[in-house]
Amino acid sequence: MAPETVLSHLGSVLQQEAIDAETQALRLIARAARGSMRDALSLTDQAIAFGGGQLKEESVKHMLGSADRTYVFQLIEALANGDGKSVVTISETLRLHGLNSASTLEDMSSVLQRMAVLQAVGNSPEADSTDPEAADVARLANLMPADETQLLYSLCIHGRQELGLAPDEYAALTMVLLRLLAFKPKSSSDATSASPIASAPAEKKTSELAGFAQTSLNPQPLQSAQEGDFWNQLVREMVETQAINALVRELALQSQLMARNDKQWTLQVDKDSLNTPSNRERLQAALVQFGHDVQLKVATGPVLDSTAKRLVQENAERQAQAEAIILQDPFVQSLMRDFDAKIVPGSIKPV
């Protein structure tokens, strides 16, 4: 069922039961139910117990682990303005408050969908005039170009799949959001030095950006390098012991060890945004903790062998094995053969 239908029914039920409920609290439950009225009623029961007999927006947010929509609006606004620093700061705030990364991406997708509708057709007659978020959605729809709205929506939807692949879901969330900035068209003042994406016609730009984004979601095949095993083991140890975190961890995960000697190590990373003096200094300090007192040099260039690529390959292999087990199961095969059953894409997960 549509969230609006769920919201209306919940309101009627609670009115009959004489239970006070804030409309925004019911909106949160309606979204979290994902179309299931049964789940919505179950969540409502839980929320009533959690809130001591009342349904308040703040208590429902806390129960669901949902990010305050204020953070969602701030993230979208920062991305529209190309403000990477604010994106990282807000992401760290979400981490400190223990808010769910997957829910954040879901909420962003919901807001972006509403923005896209406004950008395409304007306000609809059916728009809910009582929705306190309507003004913020309209403001952001005017702030972000329609092609970037479409791209960010795609990145948020696909980015949820990456949260389970990364060692830290908040780092994965930050990288998903920063990915838009990596593909954001340059301003017209930079036209002389702009990339092919930035100089492309508007109607062509969206499809090219989406193509580049999809490529970034599906990295090139791993090509084992000479120092790959050594660097991979060291990076995993630093991550597991939490010697590195946030963007420093991303620098280590996504870099390739090109050369090393007793005095200097050379890494290569394919993103300029990770190759900052602060990240280099903090990674070098972590190496000292692990007994490698060396100078660290980081260059920007193609990466063929990194811990991130190895993790992606390992997870892809586990996923393929899980799918093979299901597909080879005699009972599953009989269902597919006799009843034309189909496996829902993405529903098979490795244990």
N, C-alpha and C positions, 0 to 999 in steps of 0.2 A: 504494500500500500504506500501511497505517497505520504511524505512526512506531514503534510497539511491535514490529510485524512486521519492519520494516527493522532495528531494533536487535538483535532476536534473531538474524536471519540474519547480520548483520555479526559478532556475537559468535562464532557457529559457524565462520564462515570464518576469522577471525583465530586461533581456537583451533587449527584444523587447520594453519594456517601458523606456529604457535608465535610469534605476535607479541603482546607485552603491550599491553593497551589499557585505559585508564580508562573505566569505564561512562559517566561524564558526558561524556567526549569523544565516545563513540559516540552518546549522546543528541543532542549538538549536530549531528553529521553526519546522523543520522536525520531531524532536523527540517529541516535545510538542504536535504535531498534532495527535500522536498515530494512524497513518495509514489513517487518513482522509484528502484527498486533499482539500476538502472544508474548513475544519478547518485550514489547513495550509495557504490557501489563505487569510482567514479572519484574522489570526494572523499576516500575512505579512502586510496587510493593516493597522492594529493597530500599528505594529512596525514602519512602515514608518511615520505615524502620530506622534508616540511617539518620534521618532528620528529626527524629523524635516526634513523629506524627504530623510533620509539616513538610511541604515541598518547596524548598527555597533554592534559588539558582546557585548560590555558593556551595551549599551542601551537595547538590547534584553534581556540580563540577568536580568537587572533591571525590565523590564516590566513583565517578567515571574516569577520573584522572585526566579530564579534558583541560586543554589549554584555554586560558581566558581569551575570548575572541579579540580582546584589545591587542594581545600579542600577535594574533593572526593578521589583523589589519596593519599593525606596525611592520610586520615582516613584508607584506605585499607592498606597502608604501616605500620601504627601504629598497626593495628590489626594483620598483618602478623608477626610483631616483638614482639607481646604480650605486647605492651606499653599502658596500660590502662590510665596512666596519660595524655598522648598526646591525646587519644580519647576524654577524658572529656574536655580537654582544647580546642580542635577544635570544639567540640559540643557547648561549651559556646561562641566561636567566631561566630558560625553560629547564635546563639541567639542574640548576640549583633548587628549583621548586619541585623537582621530580615529576614534571608533566610529561605525558606520553607523546613520543615522537610520531608514532603512527597516527594518533588522533590529531596531532597538529597538521600533518599533511592532509588528512581527511577534511578537516575544517577549512584548510586553505583551498582544497579542491572545490568544496561547496561554495565558498565565497567567489572563487574564480568563475565557476559556472554561472552564478548570478550576474557577475560582471560581464561575461561574454554575451548573455541574453540582452542586457541593457545596451551593450555596444552594437548589437545586431538589430534590435527592434525597438529599443527605447522602453519606457515604462509600459507594462501591460495593464489592461483594465482590472485584471484579477490580482494585482499586487496588494500585499497585505499592508495597509496603511498603519497598522498598529505595531509593525515590526520595528524595533528601535535600531536595528542594524541597517535598515534601508538607506539611510542618509550616508553612512560610511561606504556601503557598497557602491552607491552612485558616485560618490567622490572619487573612489579608486578607479571606477570605470572610466572616468574622465582623465585620470592621471596616467594610466597605463595604456599604451597602444594595443589595438585589438590583436595584432599578431603575437605580441609578447604575452598577452593573456592566454592565448591558445597554447603557446609554448610552455608557459609556466604550469598550466593545468596538466599538460602531458608529462612534464617532469615530476610533478607531485604524485600523479597516479603511478607512474613507473617507479618512482623513488621509494615507494613503500616496500617494493620487492628487495631493495638494497639494504634495508635496515637490518635484516637478519644475517646478511653476509658480512657486515662490518663488525670488527671487534667491539665497537661502541656505537650504539644507535644514535647518540647525539652527534657524534662526529659524522655519521652517515647523513643525518638530517642537515647539518651545516653544509656538507658537500653537495647535497641535492639542491639546496637553495642557491649556493654560490655558482652552481652550474649555469643558471640563467645569466649571470653577469658575464660568464666566460663567452657566451654566445650573443650577448646583447649588442645590437648594432651600434657603431660609433656615431658620434654627432656629425652633422654636415660639415662642420669646421675641420674635421679630420679627413675629409673626403679624399684628399690627395694621397694620403698614406693608408686609407682604409683597406680592410680585407675585402675579398670578393663578396662576402656576406653583406658587409656594410654598404657596398656600392650597388648591390643588386636592386632591381625594381621591387616595389612594395609587394606586388602580387607574387613574385618569385621568392622573396625573402623568407616568408613564413615556411614554405615547404623545405627550403634549404636549411633553415635553422632547425626545423623538426628532424631533418635527416641527420644533421650533425649531432643533435641531442641523442637520437637513437643510437648513433655510433658510439657515443660516450657511454651509453648504458650497456653496450656489448663490446668490451675491450678486445683488441687484437689477440690472436693466440699467443700463449706463452712461448718464449724462445729461451731456454736455459742458457745462462751466461756462466763464465768461469768462476766468478765470485758469488754466484747466486745462492748456493746452498749455505755458505758462511753468513751472508748478510740476512738471509731469510730466518735462520735460526736465531741470530742476534736480535733482530727486530721483534720476533715473537716473544723472546725473553723480556725485552724492555716493555712490551705492551702488557704482558701477563703480570709483571711486577709493578705496573703503573708508574714506571720511571719516566714515561712520556705520555702526554695526553693532548687532547684538542688538535690544533693544527700541526704541532710538532710531531704527533703520532702519524698524522696524515702524510707529512713530509717523509717520514721513515718508511711508511707502508708503500708509498707510491714511487719511491726512488729506487734506482739501480746502482749498486756499488760497481764503479767502473775500474778503479785501481786502488791499491793500498800499499803502503810501506810503513816503516817504523815511525815516520814523522808526519805523513799526510795521507788522508783518504779522500778520494774524489767520488762524489755521488752525481747522478744525473736524474733530473725530474722533468716531466713534460709540461708542467704548469708553472708559469711565472708567479702566480699568486701564492704558491707555497714556498718559493725561494726568496725568503725575506731574511734580513740580518738577525732579527729576533729568533726566528725558527732555527736558523743555523746555529746560533750561539747556544740555545737550549738543547738542541740535539747533540752538539759537541760536549756539553756538560754531562749529558746522560751517558755518552760513550766513556767519559772519564770514570764515571761510577762503575762501569763494567770492565774497568781495567785497560781501556784503550785511550791513553793520553796522547791524542794526535790532533793535528790541525785538520779541520773539515772544510773542504771546498765543494761547492754545489754548482753545477752547471745546468743549463736548460737545454733539453733535447729529447729525442725519442727514447722511450723506455721499453725494453724488450723483456726484462726479467725483474719483477718486483714482488714483494710479499703480497701486495694487493692482487696482482694478477694470479699469483699462486693460489690465494684464497678463493678467487672466483673460479679457477679451474677445478679446485678440490670440491667446491660446492656443486659445480656443474656435473662432475663425475658422480657425486652422491645422489644428485637429483636424477641423473640418467639411470643409475642402478635401482632407485626406488620405483621409477616408472616402468622399468623392465620387469621388476618383481610383480607389480600389479597387472601389467599387460599379459604376463605369462601365467597368471593364476587361472586354473581351469574354470572356477566358478565365474570369474569375471568374463572369461572368453565365452562361456555359455550364455551369459546375459547379453553380450554384444551380438552373438550369433542368433539367438532365438528371439530376442525382444528388441533388437536394434538399439540396445543401450549404448550410450556414449559417455566417456569420461569427461567431466567438466575440466576444461583447461585451467591449469594452475592449482587444482585441488589436491594433487599428490604432493606430499611433503616428506622428505627423508626423516627418519627417526634418529 
